[in-house]
Amino acid sequence: MRVLIADDEVTSRLVLKAMVSRLGHDCVLAEDGTEAWEILARQEVDVLLSDWMMPGVRGPELCRRTRQERSGGYVYVVLITSLDYPDQVVEGMTAGADDYLVKPVEALVLQTRLIAAERVTALHRQVAHFQSELERANLELLGQSLTDPLTSLGNRRRMEQELDRVHERSVRAGRPYGVAMFDVDHFKLYNDHYGHQAGDEVLRQVARAIDGAARTGEAAYRYGGEEFLLVVDGDVEATGLAAERIRLAVQETALPHGNRPTDPPVVTVSAGVSAWEPAADTPVAALVAQADRALFEAKTAGRNQVVRLEGSRSLRCTA
């Protein structure tokens, strides 16, 4: 172990160092409490052997700081007191000490304290490792719960959480943001012709094209079924341009659709666009509903296009 010895008496400090070194541990020496705290703050230490009365920072205060202010691994603290002051033992343990020694320190007694310290610090390292692994596993589970397993995009739950955060941020800043709802054109025909496994693969490919075409300030999610949603940091014009860029990216992927003359040659998407503006202050749910209505207009108008609603009119978005 790495043992820090803090004692302002040279003889006591060197005697402790000799005993600790003979037991096979590394030693670091501090001439007073202030120096000991500086070492604790910047170095990894397993055990602190601290005299009670020292210039600068006294033993109990050094112990309190170690417990309350120091980051890093657990430090096993042993306070060294005088036989004439037994009340110091209780005060030291209350300050956070693990154990105590009485001067003059005997080699065998010190050895027993260091054996206990080795067990305790090893246990704390094991607990810290388990906690780290548990936190990592929880983060993985959280990520899985917010990720669509088929497309690897954020799922509906993540979309709702992040869209709420985007909305709150936009309300505070008074900045617009937009949403674009996408739907794979004639997806039922594709499934009927190629089967559901091929349909799943098309959804993966479409999701990859959407995600690949998205830029900084844009986030894509699987809304459900063959529908996807894009959140854009920008006004309705910027959202319309982003949706058109993604529509073209899916079309240029050139995924074959069907073999009948009436089938479209490649897989395409239609999109509906809406945007939140500070003056209108539209709720999130209403904003998504507007994009869905615009999507319906795009599909009614012939598919493979982007439409946004403006009042009673529907406008086609082009790059």
VEXLUMBA-641924 format. One line per field, with one value per residue (C-alpha): x negated, y negated, z; residue number from 1. Coordinates in steps of 0.02 Angstrom, whole numbers, plus 32768, in hexadecimal, padded with zeros to 4 digits. Layout:
# residues N
X	(X  ...);
Y	(Y  ...);
Z	(Z  ...);
num	(NUM  ...);
//
This chain:
# residues 319
X	(8000  7FD0  7FC4  7FBD  7F69  7F90  7F2D  7ED0  7E53  7DC0  7D98  7E4C  7E5E  7DC0  7DE7  7E93  7E48  7DCC  7E55  7ECC  7E42  7E0F  7EC3  7EB1  7F16  7EE7  7ED1  7EF6  7EC2  7F11  7EC6  7F6C  8027  8024  7FA6  8005  80A7  804C  800D  80B9  8107  8096  805B  80A8  8090  80D1  80A8  808D  802C  8046  8007  808D  8036  7FDB  7FBC  8033  80BC  80D4  80F6  81B4  81CA  815E  81CE  826C  8228  81F8  82A8  8308  829F  822B  825B  8212  81FF  821F  8194  8185  815E  8101  80EB  8057  807B  8026  804F  8075  810C  8189  8214  81B6  81E0  829C  8286  8217  828E  831D  82B8  82B1  8217  821B  81A5  8125  8077  802E  7F7E  7F00  7F38  7F0A  7EDC  7F56  7FE7  7FC1  7FBA  8069  80AE  8062  80A8  8155  8137  8108  81A9  8216  81C8  81D3  828C  82AA  8253  82C1  835E  8328  8309  83B4  8406  83AE  83E4  8496  849B  8456  84D8  8562  8529  8529  85D9  8613  85C8  861F  86C5  86B6  8679  86E2  869C  86C1  867B  8606  8654  869E  8748  87EE  87C4  871E  8771  87F4  8771  86FB  8785  87C5  8716  8705  87AE  8781  86DA  872D  87B0  8727  86BD  874D  8703  8766  8753  87A6  87DF  87EE  8854  881F  887D  883A  88A2  8906  88B7  8948  892F  8877  889E  8922  88A8  8803  883B  8827  876F  8746  87B7  8753  86B3  86FD  8728  8674  8632  86AA  867A  85C2  85E2  8643  85C0  8533  8584  85AA  8537  8501  859C  8609  863D  869A  870D  877A  8829  887B  889B  8855  885A  87C4  87B6  872D  8716  86BE  8670  86B8  8755  87D1  8766  86CD  8736  877F  86D1  8694  8729  870D  8655  8686  870D  868A  860F  868E  86B9  8601  85E7  8644  8691  86F8  87B1  8818  881C  88C9  88E0  894E  88CD  8853  87A4  874B  8778  87A3  87E9  8868  8858  88C0  8871  88A4  8845  8858  8851  8848  88DE  8950  8910  8959  8954  88E3  8972  89C9  8926  8910  89C7  89AC  8919  8983  8A0D  898B  894A  89FA  8A01  895A  8999  8A3E  89E2  8981  88FC  883F  8849  8840  88D5  88F0  8995  89A9  8A55  8AD0  8A4A  89D0  8927  88AE  87FA  876C  86B0);
Y	(8000  7F49  7F04  7E4B  7E24  7D77  7D46  7CA7  7D05  7D41  7DD6  7E16  7DFE  7E5F  7EEC  7F02  7F00  7F89  7FF8  7FDD  7FFD  809F  80DC  80C3  8024  7F82  7EE8  7E30  7DB5  7D10  7C9B  7C4F  7C57  7BD4  7C36  7CD7  7C8B  7C4C  7CFE  7D49  7CCD  7CF9  7DAC  7E57  7E91  7F31  7F10  7E71  7E7E  7DD3  7D8A  7D34  7C8F  7C40  7B8F  7B55  7BD7  7C44  7CFE  7CF9  7C6B  7CC8  7D5F  7CF9  7CAD  7D58  7D97  7CFE  7CA6  7D25  7D80  7E25  7ECC  7EF0  7EBF  7F26  7EA7  7ED2  7E46  7E4F  7E0E  7E03  7E7F  7DED  7DB3  7E42  7DC7  7DA2  7E51  7E2F  7D83  7DCC  7E5A  7DDC  7D75  7E0F  7E6F  7F2B  7F56  7F0E  7F2F  7EF9  7EB4  7EFE  7F68  801F  807C  810D  8099  8033  80D3  8107  805A  8066  8117  80D3  803E  80B0  8113  8078  801A  80B7  80C6  800E  8026  80BD  805C  7FCA  8041  8092  7FE6  7FB0  804E  8037  7F83  7FB8  8043  7FCA  7F4F  7FDA  800E  7F5A  7F48  7FE7  7FAC  7F0B  7F5B  7FAC  805E  806C  7FC8  7F93  7EE5  7E98  7EE4  7E8F  7E7E  7E27  7DB9  7D7E  7D5A  7CFC  7CA1  7C60  7C22  7BCF  7B7B  7B3A  7AF8  7AA2  7A52  7A0D  79CE  7997  79FA  7A63  7B1C  7B92  7C45  7CAC  7D4C  7DCE  7E66  7EED  7EE9  7F86  7FE7  8062  808D  80AC  8120  817C  819B  81BC  81F2  81A7  81D2  8172  80E7  80DE  80D0  8041  7FE6  7FFD  7FB9  7F25  7EFE  7F04  7E8C  7E15  7E18  7E04  7D6D  7D18  7C88  7C2F  7BEE  7C7A  7D1B  7DAF  7E2B  7EBE  7E7F  7F29  7FA7  7F5E  7EAB  7E43  7D98  7D15  7C86  7BED  7B59  7AD7  7A88  7AD5  7AAA  7AFF  7B95  7BA2  7B9F  7C24  7C93  7C7F  7CAB  7D4A  7D75  7D6C  7DD4  7E60  7E59  7E5C  7EF8  7F4C  7FDB  803E  8039  80AC  810A  80D7  8046  7FEC  7FF9  7F69  7F97  7F70  7F56  7EA1  7E3D  7DB3  7D2D  7CAB  7C15  7BA0  7B27  7AD6  7A19  79AB  7943  79DB  7A40  7AE3  7B77  7C09  7C82  7C05  7BE7  7CA1  7CAC  7C1E  7C7B  7D18  7CB8  7C71  7D23  7D5A  7CCB  7D05  7DB6  7D7C  7D0D  7DA0  7DD1  7DBD  7D05  7C8F  7C23  7B9F  7B54  7A97  7A63  7ABB  7AD6  7B65  7B35  7BAB  7B9A  7BA5  7B95);
Z	(8000  7FF2  80A3  80CB  8173  81B8  8253  827D  82EC  8283  82F1  82F6  823C  8213  828E  8241  8192  81C2  820A  8176  80F7  814D  8136  8079  8060  8005  8072  8054  80DC  8110  8193  81C7  81A7  811D  80B7  80D9  8094  7FF8  7FD9  7FF6  7F7D  7EEC  7F08  7F1F  7FD3  8023  80DA  8140  81E3  8231  82D3  8338  835B  82C8  8284  81FD  81F5  828E  8282  829E  8220  81A2  81BB  81A2  8101  80C1  80DB  809F  801C  7FCD  7F2E  7EF7  7F4E  8004  807F  811E  81A7  8246  82C7  833C  83EC  8493  851C  858F  8528  850D  84E1  8440  8403  8404  83B5  832E  8305  82FD  8281  820F  8245  822C  82B9  8330  8375  841B  842A  8431  839D  83A6  8307  8324  8349  82AC  8246  8282  8252  81A4  818B  81B4  8142  80B1  80C4  80D3  8040  7FD4  8000  7FD5  7F2D  7F0A  7F38  7ECB  7E3A  7E50  7E59  7DBA  7D60  7D9E  7D62  7CB9  7CAC  7CDC  7C57  7BD6  7C0A  7C03  7B55  7B1D  7B64  7AFF  7A5D  79D7  79C7  790C  78CB  7959  7956  79F1  7A15  7A3A  7AF2  7AD0  7A4D  7ACA  7B51  7ADF  7A83  7B2A  7B54  7AA9  7AC2  7B70  7B31  7A9D  7B0E  7B80  7AEF  7A80  79EE  7971  7955  78DA  78C6  7827  7822  77A1  7761  76ED  764E  7620  76AD  76B6  75FE  7621  76B4  7650  75C2  761B  76C9  7776  778B  76ED  772D  77CE  7769  7704  77A6  77E0  773B  773C  77F1  77C1  7731  77A1  7829  77AC  775A  7800  782D  78CC  7924  78DE  7936  78EA  7942  7913  7936  791D  7892  77F2  7833  7869  78B8  78A5  7921  78D8  7930  78B9  7871  77F8  7761  77AB  77DD  772E  76E1  775B  7732  7677  768D  76E8  7668  75DF  7646  7657  759E  756D  75D6  7544  75A4  7524  754C  74DD  743A  73FE  7385  7403  748F  74AE  7470  7514  75CA  75F1  7683  7695  771B  7775  77C9  7854  78C5  796E  796D  7A09  79D1  79BB  7A51  7A0F  7A89  7A5B  7A3B  79C8  796A  7948  7914  7897  784C  7841  77E4  776D  7751  7723  76A4  765B  7645  75FD  7581  7539  75BA  75B2  75E1  7676  76A5  772B  775C  7760  7797  7724  769D  7687  763E  75ED  762E  75B0  75C4);
num	(1  2  3  4  5  6  7  8  9  10  11  12  13  14  15  16  17  18  19  20  21  22  23  24  25  26  27  28  29  30  31  32  33  34  35  36  37  38  39  40  41  42  43  44  45  46  47  48  49  50  51  52  53  54  55  56  57  58  59  60  61  62  63  64  65  66  67  68  69  70  71  72  73  74  75  76  77  78  79  80  81  82  83  84  85  86  87  88  89  90  91  92  93  94  95  96  97  98  99  100  101  102  103  104  105  106  107  108  109  110  111  112  113  114  115  116  117  118  119  120  121  122  123  124  125  126  127  128  129  130  131  132  133  134  135  136  137  138  139  140  141  142  143  144  145  146  147  148  149  150  151  152  153  154  155  156  157  158  159  160  161  162  163  164  165  166  167  168  169  170  171  172  173  174  175  176  177  178  179  180  181  182  183  184  185  186  187  188  189  190  191  192  193  194  195  196  197  198  199  200  201  202  203  204  205  206  207  208  209  210  211  212  213  214  215  216  217  218  219  220  221  222  223  224  225  226  227  228  229  230  231  232  233  234  235  236  237  238  239  240  241  242  243  244  245  246  247  248  249  250  251  252  253  254  255  256  257  258  259  260  261  262  263  264  265  266  267  268  269  270  271  272  273  274  275  276  277  278  279  280  281  282  283  284  285  286  287  288  289  290  291  292  293  294  295  296  297  298  299  300  301  302  303  304  305  306  307  308  309  310  311  312  313  314  315  316  317  318  319);
//
